[in-house]
Amino acid sequence: MPVEAVNLSGLSRRAFLRLGAAASALAAVPILTEARLAHAQRHKFTHDAPPPDAVRIDANENPLGPCSGACAIISSLVPQGGRYRDDLTGQFVDTFCALEGLKSDYVLPYAGSSEPLHYTVLAFTSKDKPYVTADPGYEAGMYAATANGARIVKVPLTATYAHDAKAMAAADPNAGVIYVCNPNNPTGTTTPKADIDYLVANKPKGAILLIDEAYIHFSDATPSLDLVKSDKDVIVLRTFSKVYGMAGVRCGVAIGRPDLLQKIRYFGMNAMPIMAVAAATVSLQDKDIVPQRRKINTDIRNETFEWLTANNFSFIPSETNCFMLQTNRPGREVMAAMAKHNVYIGRVWPIMPTYVRITVGTRSDMQKFQAAFKQVMNSSTAGLEPPELPAHLRGTPFTHFS
């Protein structure tokens, strides 16, 4: 299946000017990824790069890396790195569509999911069409909205750390994009599918529901591709950076109605890295990767939760490869202290300044994290009380997990 180019013939003057404005907006917006956001937080307390032997659990990376089949095909394709190989991109899209029951014109491939996230915000928000997001939530879309001149409306999570569908639907009658990361980054918690269905049915007319499913494979959350198949105003993002371990290889997709995808396509469609699409295709064809890696992550995460509970540390239960940990003091201070122990954690969200996000690493990583965290917490002044949480989060049990 060839990847279509943008058809500029027949553009009206208004459409051409809109395209020019879109290009100008894009030039002003850096494509922020999890890696860049983690680096920015890390840079606040150290200007040095983590040493090679550091425990790096601050960027939601998968330490397992690509599966063996993906590694093999990447290696075999290196000599063809001088070719664009659109046929490999077509094979990837066809494989994804066959597995998910989608038509090929409902899927656009990208080098990760960060580009379509930013492009969707640029395409559907403006100074008159706000960007609605959860708080705490993944921050990248807010940067794009700010550059686009759009107002940002933050809606606190519920007491169970789900997206507040009713509040988000009613947040602004002129909303351009409502962003739902399910499971949520940074809390690792899920939003029931019924709540997402409510949001689709009750959102402002014309608003786009942008559902980021980067972490969906780690959890029991119900995917939302059925909403795309029924032609709702929905764009779903998927990435191979998380459970498939390809954060550095870069492959992802935007999934939506063709008319919606055409609007984000205006902001750029580059040739896909041939090693990335080939590795993603092989990964999709291996039916054991997701259950195997999900079990590995779940086992190590729950072992970590058991240790935290036994040592009276509080955390927010999670279903993914990250969770929020209460430090009872400014989180950035704990980040800096942990870095001195060669363990890099992070980051901190303004609504929860005493929490840090922890990525689930290897079993060895988490054992080193435990030793360092206990030292850091024991070295500070005893008797510190945790600051009061926002009212809607009070009384929530932090140390229970399934």
KAVENUR-V469622 format. One record per residue. N is the residue number from 1. RES is the residue in three letters. SS is DSSP state (A for helix, B for strand, O for the rest). NEAR is the number of other C-alpha atoms within 12 Angstrom. Layout:
n=N res=RES ss=SS near=NEAR
n=N res=RES ss=SS near=NEAR
This chain:
n=1 res=MET ss=O near=20
n=2 res=PRO ss=O near=20
n=3 res=VAL ss=O near=27
n=4 res=GLU ss=O near=24
n=5 res=ALA ss=O near=17
n=6 res=VAL ss=O near=19
n=7 res=ASN ss=O near=13
n=8 res=LEU ss=O near=16
n=9 res=SER ss=O near=10
n=10 res=GLY ss=O near=10
n=11 res=LEU ss=O near=15
n=12 res=SER ss=O near=11
n=13 res=ARG ss=A near=12
n=14 res=ARG ss=A near=11
n=15 res=ALA ss=A near=16
n=16 res=PHE ss=A near=17
n=17 res=LEU ss=A near=14
n=18 res=ARG ss=A near=19
n=19 res=LEU ss=A near=26
n=20 res=GLY ss=A near=18
n=21 res=ALA ss=A near=20
n=22 res=ALA ss=A near=32
n=23 res=ALA ss=A near=22
n=24 res=SER ss=A near=17
n=25 res=ALA ss=A near=30
n=26 res=LEU ss=A near=30
n=27 res=ALA ss=A near=19
n=28 res=ALA ss=O near=19
n=29 res=VAL ss=O near=28
n=30 res=PRO ss=O near=25
n=31 res=ILE ss=O near=31
n=32 res=LEU ss=O near=26
n=33 res=THR ss=O near=32
n=34 res=GLU ss=A near=31
n=35 res=ALA ss=A near=26
n=36 res=ARG ss=A near=20
n=37 res=LEU ss=A near=27
n=38 res=ALA ss=A near=34
n=39 res=HIS ss=A near=26
n=40 res=ALA ss=A near=21
n=41 res=GLN ss=A near=28
n=42 res=ARG ss=A near=33
n=43 res=HIS ss=A near=21
n=44 res=LYS ss=O near=19
n=45 res=PHE ss=O near=26
n=46 res=THR ss=O near=22
n=47 res=HIS ss=O near=14
n=48 res=ASP ss=O near=16
n=49 res=ALA ss=O near=17
n=50 res=PRO ss=O near=24
n=51 res=PRO ss=O near=16
n=52 res=PRO ss=O near=11
n=53 res=ASP ss=O near=14
n=54 res=ALA ss=O near=24
n=55 res=VAL ss=B near=35
n=56 res=ARG ss=B near=37
n=57 res=ILE ss=O near=40
n=58 res=ASP ss=O near=41
n=59 res=ALA ss=O near=38
n=60 res=ASN ss=O near=41
n=61 res=GLU ss=O near=37
n=62 res=ASN ss=O near=34
n=63 res=PRO ss=O near=32
n=64 res=LEU ss=O near=26
n=65 res=GLY ss=O near=27
n=66 res=PRO ss=O near=39
n=67 res=CYS ss=O near=31
n=68 res=SER ss=A near=21
n=69 res=GLY ss=A near=25
n=70 res=ALA ss=A near=31
n=71 res=CYS ss=A near=26
n=72 res=ALA ss=A near=18
n=73 res=ILE ss=A near=25
n=74 res=ILE ss=A near=28
n=75 res=SER ss=A near=19
n=76 res=SER ss=A near=16
n=77 res=LEU ss=A near=23
n=78 res=VAL ss=A near=17
n=79 res=PRO ss=A near=12
n=80 res=GLN ss=A near=17
n=81 res=GLY ss=O near=16
n=82 res=GLY ss=O near=11
n=83 res=ARG ss=O near=16
n=84 res=TYR ss=O near=21
n=85 res=ARG ss=O near=24
n=86 res=ASP ss=A near=24
n=87 res=ASP ss=A near=22
n=88 res=LEU ss=A near=31
n=89 res=THR ss=A near=37
n=90 res=GLY ss=A near=29
n=91 res=GLN ss=A near=27
n=92 res=PHE ss=A near=39
n=93 res=VAL ss=A near=38
n=94 res=ASP ss=A near=30
n=95 res=THR ss=A near=29
n=96 res=PHE ss=A near=35
n=97 res=CYS ss=A near=27
n=98 res=ALA ss=A near=18
n=99 res=LEU ss=A near=18
n=100 res=GLU ss=A near=22
n=101 res=GLY ss=O near=18
n=102 res=LEU ss=O near=26
n=103 res=LYS ss=O near=25
n=104 res=SER ss=A near=32
n=105 res=ASP ss=A near=28
n=106 res=TYR ss=A near=34
n=107 res=VAL ss=B near=43
n=108 res=LEU ss=B near=50
n=109 res=PRO ss=B near=51
n=110 res=TYR ss=B near=42
n=111 res=ALA ss=O near=37
n=112 res=GLY ss=O near=39
n=113 res=SER ss=O near=40
n=114 res=SER ss=A near=41
n=115 res=GLU ss=A near=38
n=116 res=PRO ss=A near=49
n=117 res=LEU ss=A near=52
n=118 res=HIS ss=A near=45
n=119 res=TYR ss=A near=44
n=120 res=THR ss=A near=49
n=121 res=VAL ss=A near=51
n=122 res=LEU ss=A near=48
n=123 res=ALA ss=A near=41
n=124 res=PHE ss=A near=44
n=125 res=THR ss=O near=40
n=126 res=SER ss=B near=28
n=127 res=LYS ss=O near=20
n=128 res=ASP ss=O near=20
n=129 res=LYS ss=B near=32
n=130 res=PRO ss=O near=37
n=131 res=TYR ss=B near=48
n=132 res=VAL ss=B near=48
n=133 res=THR ss=B near=44
n=134 res=ALA ss=B near=40
n=135 res=ASP ss=B near=35
n=136 res=PRO ss=O near=39
n=137 res=GLY ss=O near=39
n=138 res=TYR ss=O near=40
n=139 res=GLU ss=O near=37
n=140 res=ALA ss=A near=36
n=141 res=GLY ss=A near=49
n=142 res=MET ss=A near=37
n=143 res=TYR ss=A near=31
n=144 res=ALA ss=A near=39
n=145 res=ALA ss=A near=41
n=146 res=THR ss=A near=29
n=147 res=ALA ss=A near=29
n=148 res=ASN ss=O near=36
n=149 res=GLY ss=O near=23
n=150 res=ALA ss=O near=29
n=151 res=ARG ss=O near=29
n=152 res=ILE ss=B near=36
n=153 res=VAL ss=B near=32
n=154 res=LYS ss=B near=31
n=155 res=VAL ss=B near=30
n=156 res=PRO ss=B near=30
n=157 res=LEU ss=O near=34
n=158 res=THR ss=O near=29
n=159 res=ALA ss=O near=21
n=160 res=THR ss=O near=26
n=161 res=TYR ss=O near=38
n=162 res=ALA ss=O near=40
n=163 res=HIS ss=O near=42
n=164 res=ASP ss=O near=35
n=165 res=ALA ss=A near=34
n=166 res=LYS ss=A near=26
n=167 res=ALA ss=A near=29
n=168 res=MET ss=A near=40
n=169 res=ALA ss=A near=37
n=170 res=ALA ss=O near=25
n=171 res=ALA ss=O near=31
n=172 res=ASP ss=O near=28
n=173 res=PRO ss=O near=23
n=174 res=ASN ss=O near=29
n=175 res=ALA ss=O near=37
n=176 res=GLY ss=O near=39
n=177 res=VAL ss=B near=49
n=178 res=ILE ss=B near=55
n=179 res=TYR ss=B near=53
n=180 res=VAL ss=B near=50
n=181 res=CYS ss=B near=46
n=182 res=ASN ss=O near=44
n=183 res=PRO ss=O near=41
n=184 res=ASN ss=O near=44
n=185 res=ASN ss=O near=46
n=186 res=PRO ss=O near=46
n=187 res=THR ss=O near=45
n=188 res=GLY ss=O near=44
n=189 res=THR ss=O near=38
n=190 res=THR ss=O near=40
n=191 res=THR ss=O near=40
n=192 res=PRO ss=O near=28
n=193 res=LYS ss=A near=25
n=194 res=ALA ss=A near=21
n=195 res=ASP ss=A near=27
n=196 res=ILE ss=A near=40
n=197 res=ASP ss=A near=29
n=198 res=TYR ss=A near=23
n=199 res=LEU ss=A near=38
n=200 res=VAL ss=A near=37
n=201 res=ALA ss=A near=23
n=202 res=ASN ss=A near=27
n=203 res=LYS ss=O near=34
n=204 res=PRO ss=O near=28
n=205 res=LYS ss=O near=22
n=206 res=GLY ss=O near=22
n=207 res=ALA ss=O near=39
n=208 res=ILE ss=B near=45
n=209 res=LEU ss=B near=46
n=210 res=LEU ss=B near=48
n=211 res=ILE ss=B near=47
n=212 res=ASP ss=B near=43
n=213 res=GLU ss=O near=43
n=214 res=ALA ss=O near=44
n=215 res=TYR ss=O near=44
n=216 res=ILE ss=A near=37
n=217 res=HIS ss=A near=34
n=218 res=PHE ss=A near=38
n=219 res=SER ss=O near=32
n=220 res=ASP ss=O near=24
n=221 res=ALA ss=O near=28
n=222 res=THR ss=O near=24
n=223 res=PRO ss=O near=32
n=224 res=SER ss=O near=39
n=225 res=LEU ss=A near=36
n=226 res=ASP ss=A near=24
n=227 res=LEU ss=A near=31
n=228 res=VAL ss=A near=35
n=229 res=LYS ss=A near=26
n=230 res=SER ss=O near=18
n=231 res=ASP ss=O near=24
n=232 res=LYS ss=O near=31
n=233 res=ASP ss=O near=38
n=234 res=VAL ss=B near=42
n=235 res=ILE ss=B near=49
n=236 res=VAL ss=B near=43
n=237 res=LEU ss=B near=45
n=238 res=ARG ss=B near=44
n=239 res=THR ss=B near=42
n=240 res=PHE ss=O near=45
n=241 res=SER ss=O near=42
n=242 res=LYS ss=O near=44
n=243 res=VAL ss=O near=41
n=244 res=TYR ss=O near=48
n=245 res=GLY ss=O near=37
n=246 res=MET ss=O near=36
n=247 res=ALA ss=O near=32
n=248 res=GLY ss=O near=27
n=249 res=VAL ss=O near=30
n=250 res=ARG ss=O near=34
n=251 res=CYS ss=O near=42
n=252 res=GLY ss=B near=42
n=253 res=VAL ss=B near=40
n=254 res=ALA ss=B near=47
n=255 res=ILE ss=B near=50
n=256 res=GLY ss=B near=41
n=257 res=ARG ss=O near=30
n=258 res=PRO ss=A near=26
n=259 res=ASP ss=A near=22
n=260 res=LEU ss=A near=34
n=261 res=LEU ss=A near=40
n=262 res=GLN ss=A near=31
n=263 res=LYS ss=A near=31
n=264 res=ILE ss=A near=37
n=265 res=ARG ss=A near=36
n=266 res=TYR ss=O near=34
n=267 res=PHE ss=O near=34
n=268 res=GLY ss=O near=30
n=269 res=MET ss=O near=25
n=270 res=ASN ss=O near=22
n=271 res=ALA ss=O near=26
n=272 res=MET ss=O near=34
n=273 res=PRO ss=O near=33
n=274 res=ILE ss=A near=38
n=275 res=MET ss=A near=39
n=276 res=ALA ss=A near=42
n=277 res=VAL ss=A near=42
n=278 res=ALA ss=A near=41
n=279 res=ALA ss=A near=43
n=280 res=ALA ss=A near=52
n=281 res=THR ss=A near=38
n=282 res=VAL ss=A near=30
n=283 res=SER ss=A near=35
n=284 res=LEU ss=A near=31
n=285 res=GLN ss=A near=23
n=286 res=ASP ss=O near=22
n=287 res=LYS ss=O near=16
n=288 res=ASP ss=A near=18
n=289 res=ILE ss=A near=30
n=290 res=VAL ss=A near=27
n=291 res=PRO ss=A near=18
n=292 res=GLN ss=A near=19
n=293 res=ARG ss=A near=32
n=294 res=ARG ss=A near=30
n=295 res=LYS ss=A near=21
n=296 res=ILE ss=A near=25
n=297 res=ASN ss=A near=37
n=298 res=THR ss=A near=34
n=299 res=ASP ss=A near=24
n=300 res=ILE ss=A near=27
n=301 res=ARG ss=A near=37
n=302 res=ASN ss=A near=30
n=303 res=GLU ss=A near=24
n=304 res=THR ss=A near=40
n=305 res=PHE ss=A near=35
n=306 res=GLU ss=A near=23
n=307 res=TRP ss=A near=23
n=308 res=LEU ss=A near=32
n=309 res=THR ss=A near=23
n=310 res=ALA ss=A near=15
n=311 res=ASN ss=O near=18
n=312 res=ASN ss=O near=18
n=313 res=PHE ss=O near=27
n=314 res=SER ss=O near=29
n=315 res=PHE ss=B near=37
n=316 res=ILE ss=O near=40
n=317 res=PRO ss=O near=38
n=318 res=SER ss=O near=43
n=319 res=GLU ss=O near=39
n=320 res=THR ss=O near=46
n=321 res=ASN ss=O near=49
n=322 res=CYS ss=B near=44
n=323 res=PHE ss=B near=45
n=324 res=MET ss=B near=44
n=325 res=LEU ss=B near=43
n=326 res=GLN ss=B near=37
n=327 res=THR ss=O near=38
n=328 res=ASN ss=O near=28
n=329 res=ARG ss=O near=28
n=330 res=PRO ss=O near=29
n=331 res=GLY ss=A near=34
n=332 res=ARG ss=A near=32
n=333 res=GLU ss=A near=29
n=334 res=VAL ss=A near=39
n=335 res=MET ss=A near=42
n=336 res=ALA ss=A near=29
n=337 res=ALA ss=A near=31
n=338 res=MET ss=A near=38
n=339 res=ALA ss=A near=34
n=340 res=LYS ss=A near=24
n=341 res=HIS ss=O near=26
n=342 res=ASN ss=O near=28
n=343 res=VAL ss=B near=37
n=344 res=TYR ss=B near=46
n=345 res=ILE ss=O near=49
n=346 res=GLY ss=O near=48
n=347 res=ARG ss=O near=48
n=348 res=VAL ss=O near=40
n=349 res=TRP ss=B near=28
n=350 res=PRO ss=O near=20
n=351 res=ILE ss=O near=26
n=352 res=MET ss=B near=34
n=353 res=PRO ss=O near=29
n=354 res=THR ss=O near=31
n=355 res=TYR ss=B near=37
n=356 res=VAL ss=B near=43
n=357 res=ARG ss=B near=44
n=358 res=ILE ss=B near=48
n=359 res=THR ss=B near=43
n=360 res=VAL ss=O near=50
n=361 res=GLY ss=O near=42
n=362 res=THR ss=O near=28
n=363 res=ARG ss=A near=24
n=364 res=SER ss=A near=21
n=365 res=ASP ss=A near=30
n=366 res=MET ss=A near=35
n=367 res=GLN ss=A near=24
n=368 res=LYS ss=A near=28
n=369 res=PHE ss=A near=37
n=370 res=GLN ss=A near=32
n=371 res=ALA ss=A near=23
n=372 res=ALA ss=A near=28
n=373 res=PHE ss=A near=37
n=374 res=LYS ss=A near=24
n=375 res=GLN ss=A near=18
n=376 res=VAL ss=A near=27
n=377 res=MET ss=A near=29
n=378 res=ASN ss=A near=18
n=379 res=SER ss=A near=14
n=380 res=SER ss=O near=18
n=381 res=THR ss=O near=11
n=382 res=ALA ss=O near=12
n=383 res=GLY ss=O near=11
n=384 res=LEU ss=O near=14
n=385 res=GLU ss=O near=14
n=386 res=PRO ss=O near=21
n=387 res=PRO ss=O near=19
n=388 res=GLU ss=O near=17
n=389 res=LEU ss=O near=22
n=390 res=PRO ss=O near=19
n=391 res=ALA ss=A near=14
n=392 res=HIS ss=A near=19
n=393 res=LEU ss=A near=22
n=394 res=ARG ss=O near=16
n=395 res=GLY ss=O near=14
n=396 res=THR ss=O near=19
n=397 res=PRO ss=O near=16
n=398 res=PHE ss=O near=29
n=399 res=THR ss=O near=27
n=400 res=HIS ss=O near=20
n=401 res=PHE ss=O near=22
n=402 res=SER ss=O near=17
